[in-house]
Amino acid sequence: MSTQRPSDVAPIDDWSRLLGGKVAVVTGGGDGIGAAISALFAQHGALVEMAEIDADRAERTRRAIEGKGGTVRAHVVDVTDPTGVDRLADAVLAAHGHIDVLVNNVGDYRPLVRFEESTPESWDAMYRINLFHVLAVTRAFIGTMTARRRGSIVNIHSVEGLRGYPGEPVYAAMKAAAAHFTTSLAVAVGRSGIRVNGIGPDLTQSPQVDYITGFEDHEELWPSWAPVGRLGWPEDQARAALFLASDLSGYITGHNIPVDGGTKAGSGWFYSPAAGRFVNRPTTL
Ligand SMILES: NC(=O)c1ccc[n+]([C@@H]2O[C@H](COP(=O)([O-])OP(=O)(O)OC[C@H]3O[C@@H](n4cnc5c(N)ncnc54)[C@H](O)[C@@H]3O)[C@@H](O)[C@H]2O)c1
């Protein structure tokens, strides 16, 4: 009924287990942001179904989650391959018959190709690793959500899909497409009980973006790089994903949240320790 309160529709009985008994698929769940999401979801009672291309990463994260009492299965699949997506869907649906949560997390900015040197092949590669699988995995599972009239989809794209990114405009375009797919699908399926939201990470330590090794000499510059003044961690992304996946966010759909330490909010403004204030035209590195 359209006037029901959230506490009637989806009561939260146990705040320490926000996904108790929910089936959650996480792509790229073996490392980085996806591994943190898998671990936090399992800690909150989800039955996690990880899709991971790298068998060693899948196994390591599966063991780590099980070691802490979580329930998880790892599927070694390439989600950019339609047959891999079919295998994943067959295995998950054979076990549970449905899913409650889908996190499309796989993505990569590499190899960085200057636009002038890019080719139809490099555009296609950016499409496959950042957008194709978001569509393919979502389509593979959305029918089970509409059938049960409930579900939450969380697409991890990038802050670069929400702002101009001069470094790799094609990557940014694919991420922007994932963000707008999020918004548009949310409107399409909201009345079927499904919510769809996105997260735009930035500055988050992971195997793909290794700030610690890459910038270890510049610890003092974090306050100028990120308004919150520190490096982001996969757990920061996982906490936002848990909120969007769970009934805590039951009245939120179609939104793309930058989880970026404030970089998008501060776009164009940099804190200058030397000047002791924010500047929009920094003259020193
Ligand atoms: N880390 C950041 O600061 C940052 C910034 C912007 C956007 N993102 C986005 O966040 C998401 C996660 O990023 P991350 O930094 O954790 O990446 P990561 O590369 O460190 O981890 C990605 C995981 O996905 C797996 N994977 C890669 N290709 C796969 C495939 N085809 N099929 C199945 N699994 C696959 C990898 O083996 C790895 O375990 C990506 O979409 C990325 O574009 C991250």
The ligand as an SDF file (V2000), in Angstrom:
LIG
                    3D

 44 48  0  0  0  0  0  0  0  0999 V2000
   39.9780    2.7150   -6.0950 N   0  0  0  0  0  0  0  0  0  0  0  0
   39.5540    3.9080   -6.4970 C   0  0  0  0  0  0  0  0  0  0  0  0
   40.0060    4.9690   -6.0090 O   0  0  0  0  0  0  0  0  0  0  0  0
   38.4850    4.0010   -7.5520 C   0  0  0  0  0  0  0  0  0  0  0  0
   38.2390    5.2740   -8.0990 C   0  0  0  0  0  0  0  0  0  0  0  0
   37.2290    5.3910   -9.0480 C   0  0  0  0  0  0  0  0  0  0  0  0
   36.4890    4.2820   -9.4340 C   0  0  0  0  0  0  0  0  0  0  0  0
   36.7650    3.0580   -8.9000 N   0  0  0  0  0  0  0  0  0  0  0  0
   35.9400    1.9280   -9.3540 C   0  0  0  0  0  0  0  0  0  0  0  0
   35.6280    1.0820   -8.2600 O   0  0  0  0  0  0  0  0  0  0  0  0
   35.5290   -0.2820   -8.7140 C   0  0  0  0  0  0  0  0  0  0  0  0
   36.4740   -1.1550   -7.9030 C   0  0  0  0  0  0  0  0  0  0  0  0
   37.7730   -0.5950   -8.0070 O   0  0  0  0  0  0  0  0  0  0  0  0
   39.0540   -1.1680   -7.2280 P   0  0  0  0  0  0  0  0  0  0  0  0
   39.9840   -0.0200   -7.0970 O   0  0  0  0  0  0  0  0  0  0  0  0
   38.6480   -1.9470   -6.0340 O   0  0  0  0  0  0  0  0  0  0  0  0
   39.6090   -2.1730   -8.3580 O   0  0  0  0  0  0  0  0  0  0  0  0
   40.6540   -3.3800   -8.2390 P   0  0  0  0  0  0  0  0  0  0  0  0
   41.2060   -3.5710   -9.6170 O   0  0  0  0  0  0  0  0  0  0  0  0
   41.6280   -3.1380   -7.1430 O   0  0  0  0  0  0  0  0  0  0  0  0
   39.7340   -4.6260   -7.8550 O   0  0  0  0  0  0  0  0  0  0  0  0
   38.8200   -5.1150   -8.8220 C   0  0  0  0  0  0  0  0  0  0  0  0
   38.5460   -6.5970   -8.5920 C   0  0  0  0  0  0  0  0  0  0  0  0
   37.7530   -7.0470   -9.7150 O   0  0  0  0  0  0  0  0  0  0  0  0
   38.3610   -8.2080  -10.2890 C   0  0  0  0  0  0  0  0  0  0  0  0
   38.0350   -8.2150  -11.7220 N   0  0  0  0  0  0  0  0  0  0  0  0
   38.6220   -7.4600  -12.6880 C   0  0  0  0  0  0  0  0  0  0  0  0
   38.0960   -7.7480  -13.8890 N   0  0  0  0  0  0  0  0  0  0  0  0
   37.1340   -8.6860  -13.6820 C   0  0  0  0  0  0  0  0  0  0  0  0
   36.2550   -9.3740  -14.5400 C   0  0  0  0  0  0  0  0  0  0  0  0
   36.2740   -9.1490  -15.8700 N   0  0  0  0  0  0  0  0  0  0  0  0
   35.3900  -10.2780  -14.0170 N   0  0  0  0  0  0  0  0  0  0  0  0
   35.3880  -10.5250  -12.6680 C   0  0  0  0  0  0  0  0  0  0  0  0
   36.2310   -9.9040  -11.7990 N   0  0  0  0  0  0  0  0  0  0  0  0
   37.0890   -8.9860  -12.3010 C   0  0  0  0  0  0  0  0  0  0  0  0
   39.8360   -8.0260   -9.9990 C   0  0  0  0  0  0  0  0  0  0  0  0
   40.5660   -9.2550  -10.0870 O   0  0  0  0  0  0  0  0  0  0  0  0
   39.8160   -7.4410   -8.5890 C   0  0  0  0  0  0  0  0  0  0  0  0
   39.7210   -8.4390   -7.6040 O   0  0  0  0  0  0  0  0  0  0  0  0
   35.8580   -0.2340  -10.2210 C   0  0  0  0  0  0  0  0  0  0  0  0
   34.6670   -0.1330  -10.9600 O   0  0  0  0  0  0  0  0  0  0  0  0
   36.6630    1.0480  -10.3680 C   0  0  0  0  0  0  0  0  0  0  0  0
   36.6030    1.6030  -11.6650 O   0  0  0  0  0  0  0  0  0  0  0  0
   37.7570    2.8960   -7.9690 C   0  0  0  0  0  0  0  0  0  0  0  0
  1  2  1  0
  2  3  2  0
  2  4  1  0
  4  5  1  0
  4 44  2  0
  5  6  2  0
  6  7  1  0
  7  8  2  0
  8  9  1  0
  8 44  1  0
  9 10  1  0
  9 42  1  0
 10 11  1  0
 11 12  1  0
 11 40  1  0
 12 13  1  0
 13 14  1  0
 14 15  2  0
 14 16  1  0
 14 17  1  0
 17 18  1  0
 18 19  2  0
 18 20  1  0
 18 21  1  0
 21 22  1  0
 22 23  1  0
 23 24  1  0
 23 38  1  0
 24 25  1  0
 25 26  1  0
 25 36  1  0
 26 27  1  0
 26 35  1  0
 27 28  2  0
 28 29  1  0
 29 30  1  0
 29 35  2  0
 30 31  1  0
 30 32  2  0
 32 33  1  0
 33 34  2  0
 34 35  1  0
 36 37  1  0
 36 38  1  0
 38 39  1  0
 40 41  1  0
 40 42  1  0
 42 43  1  0
M  CHG  2   8   1  16  -1
M  END
$$$$
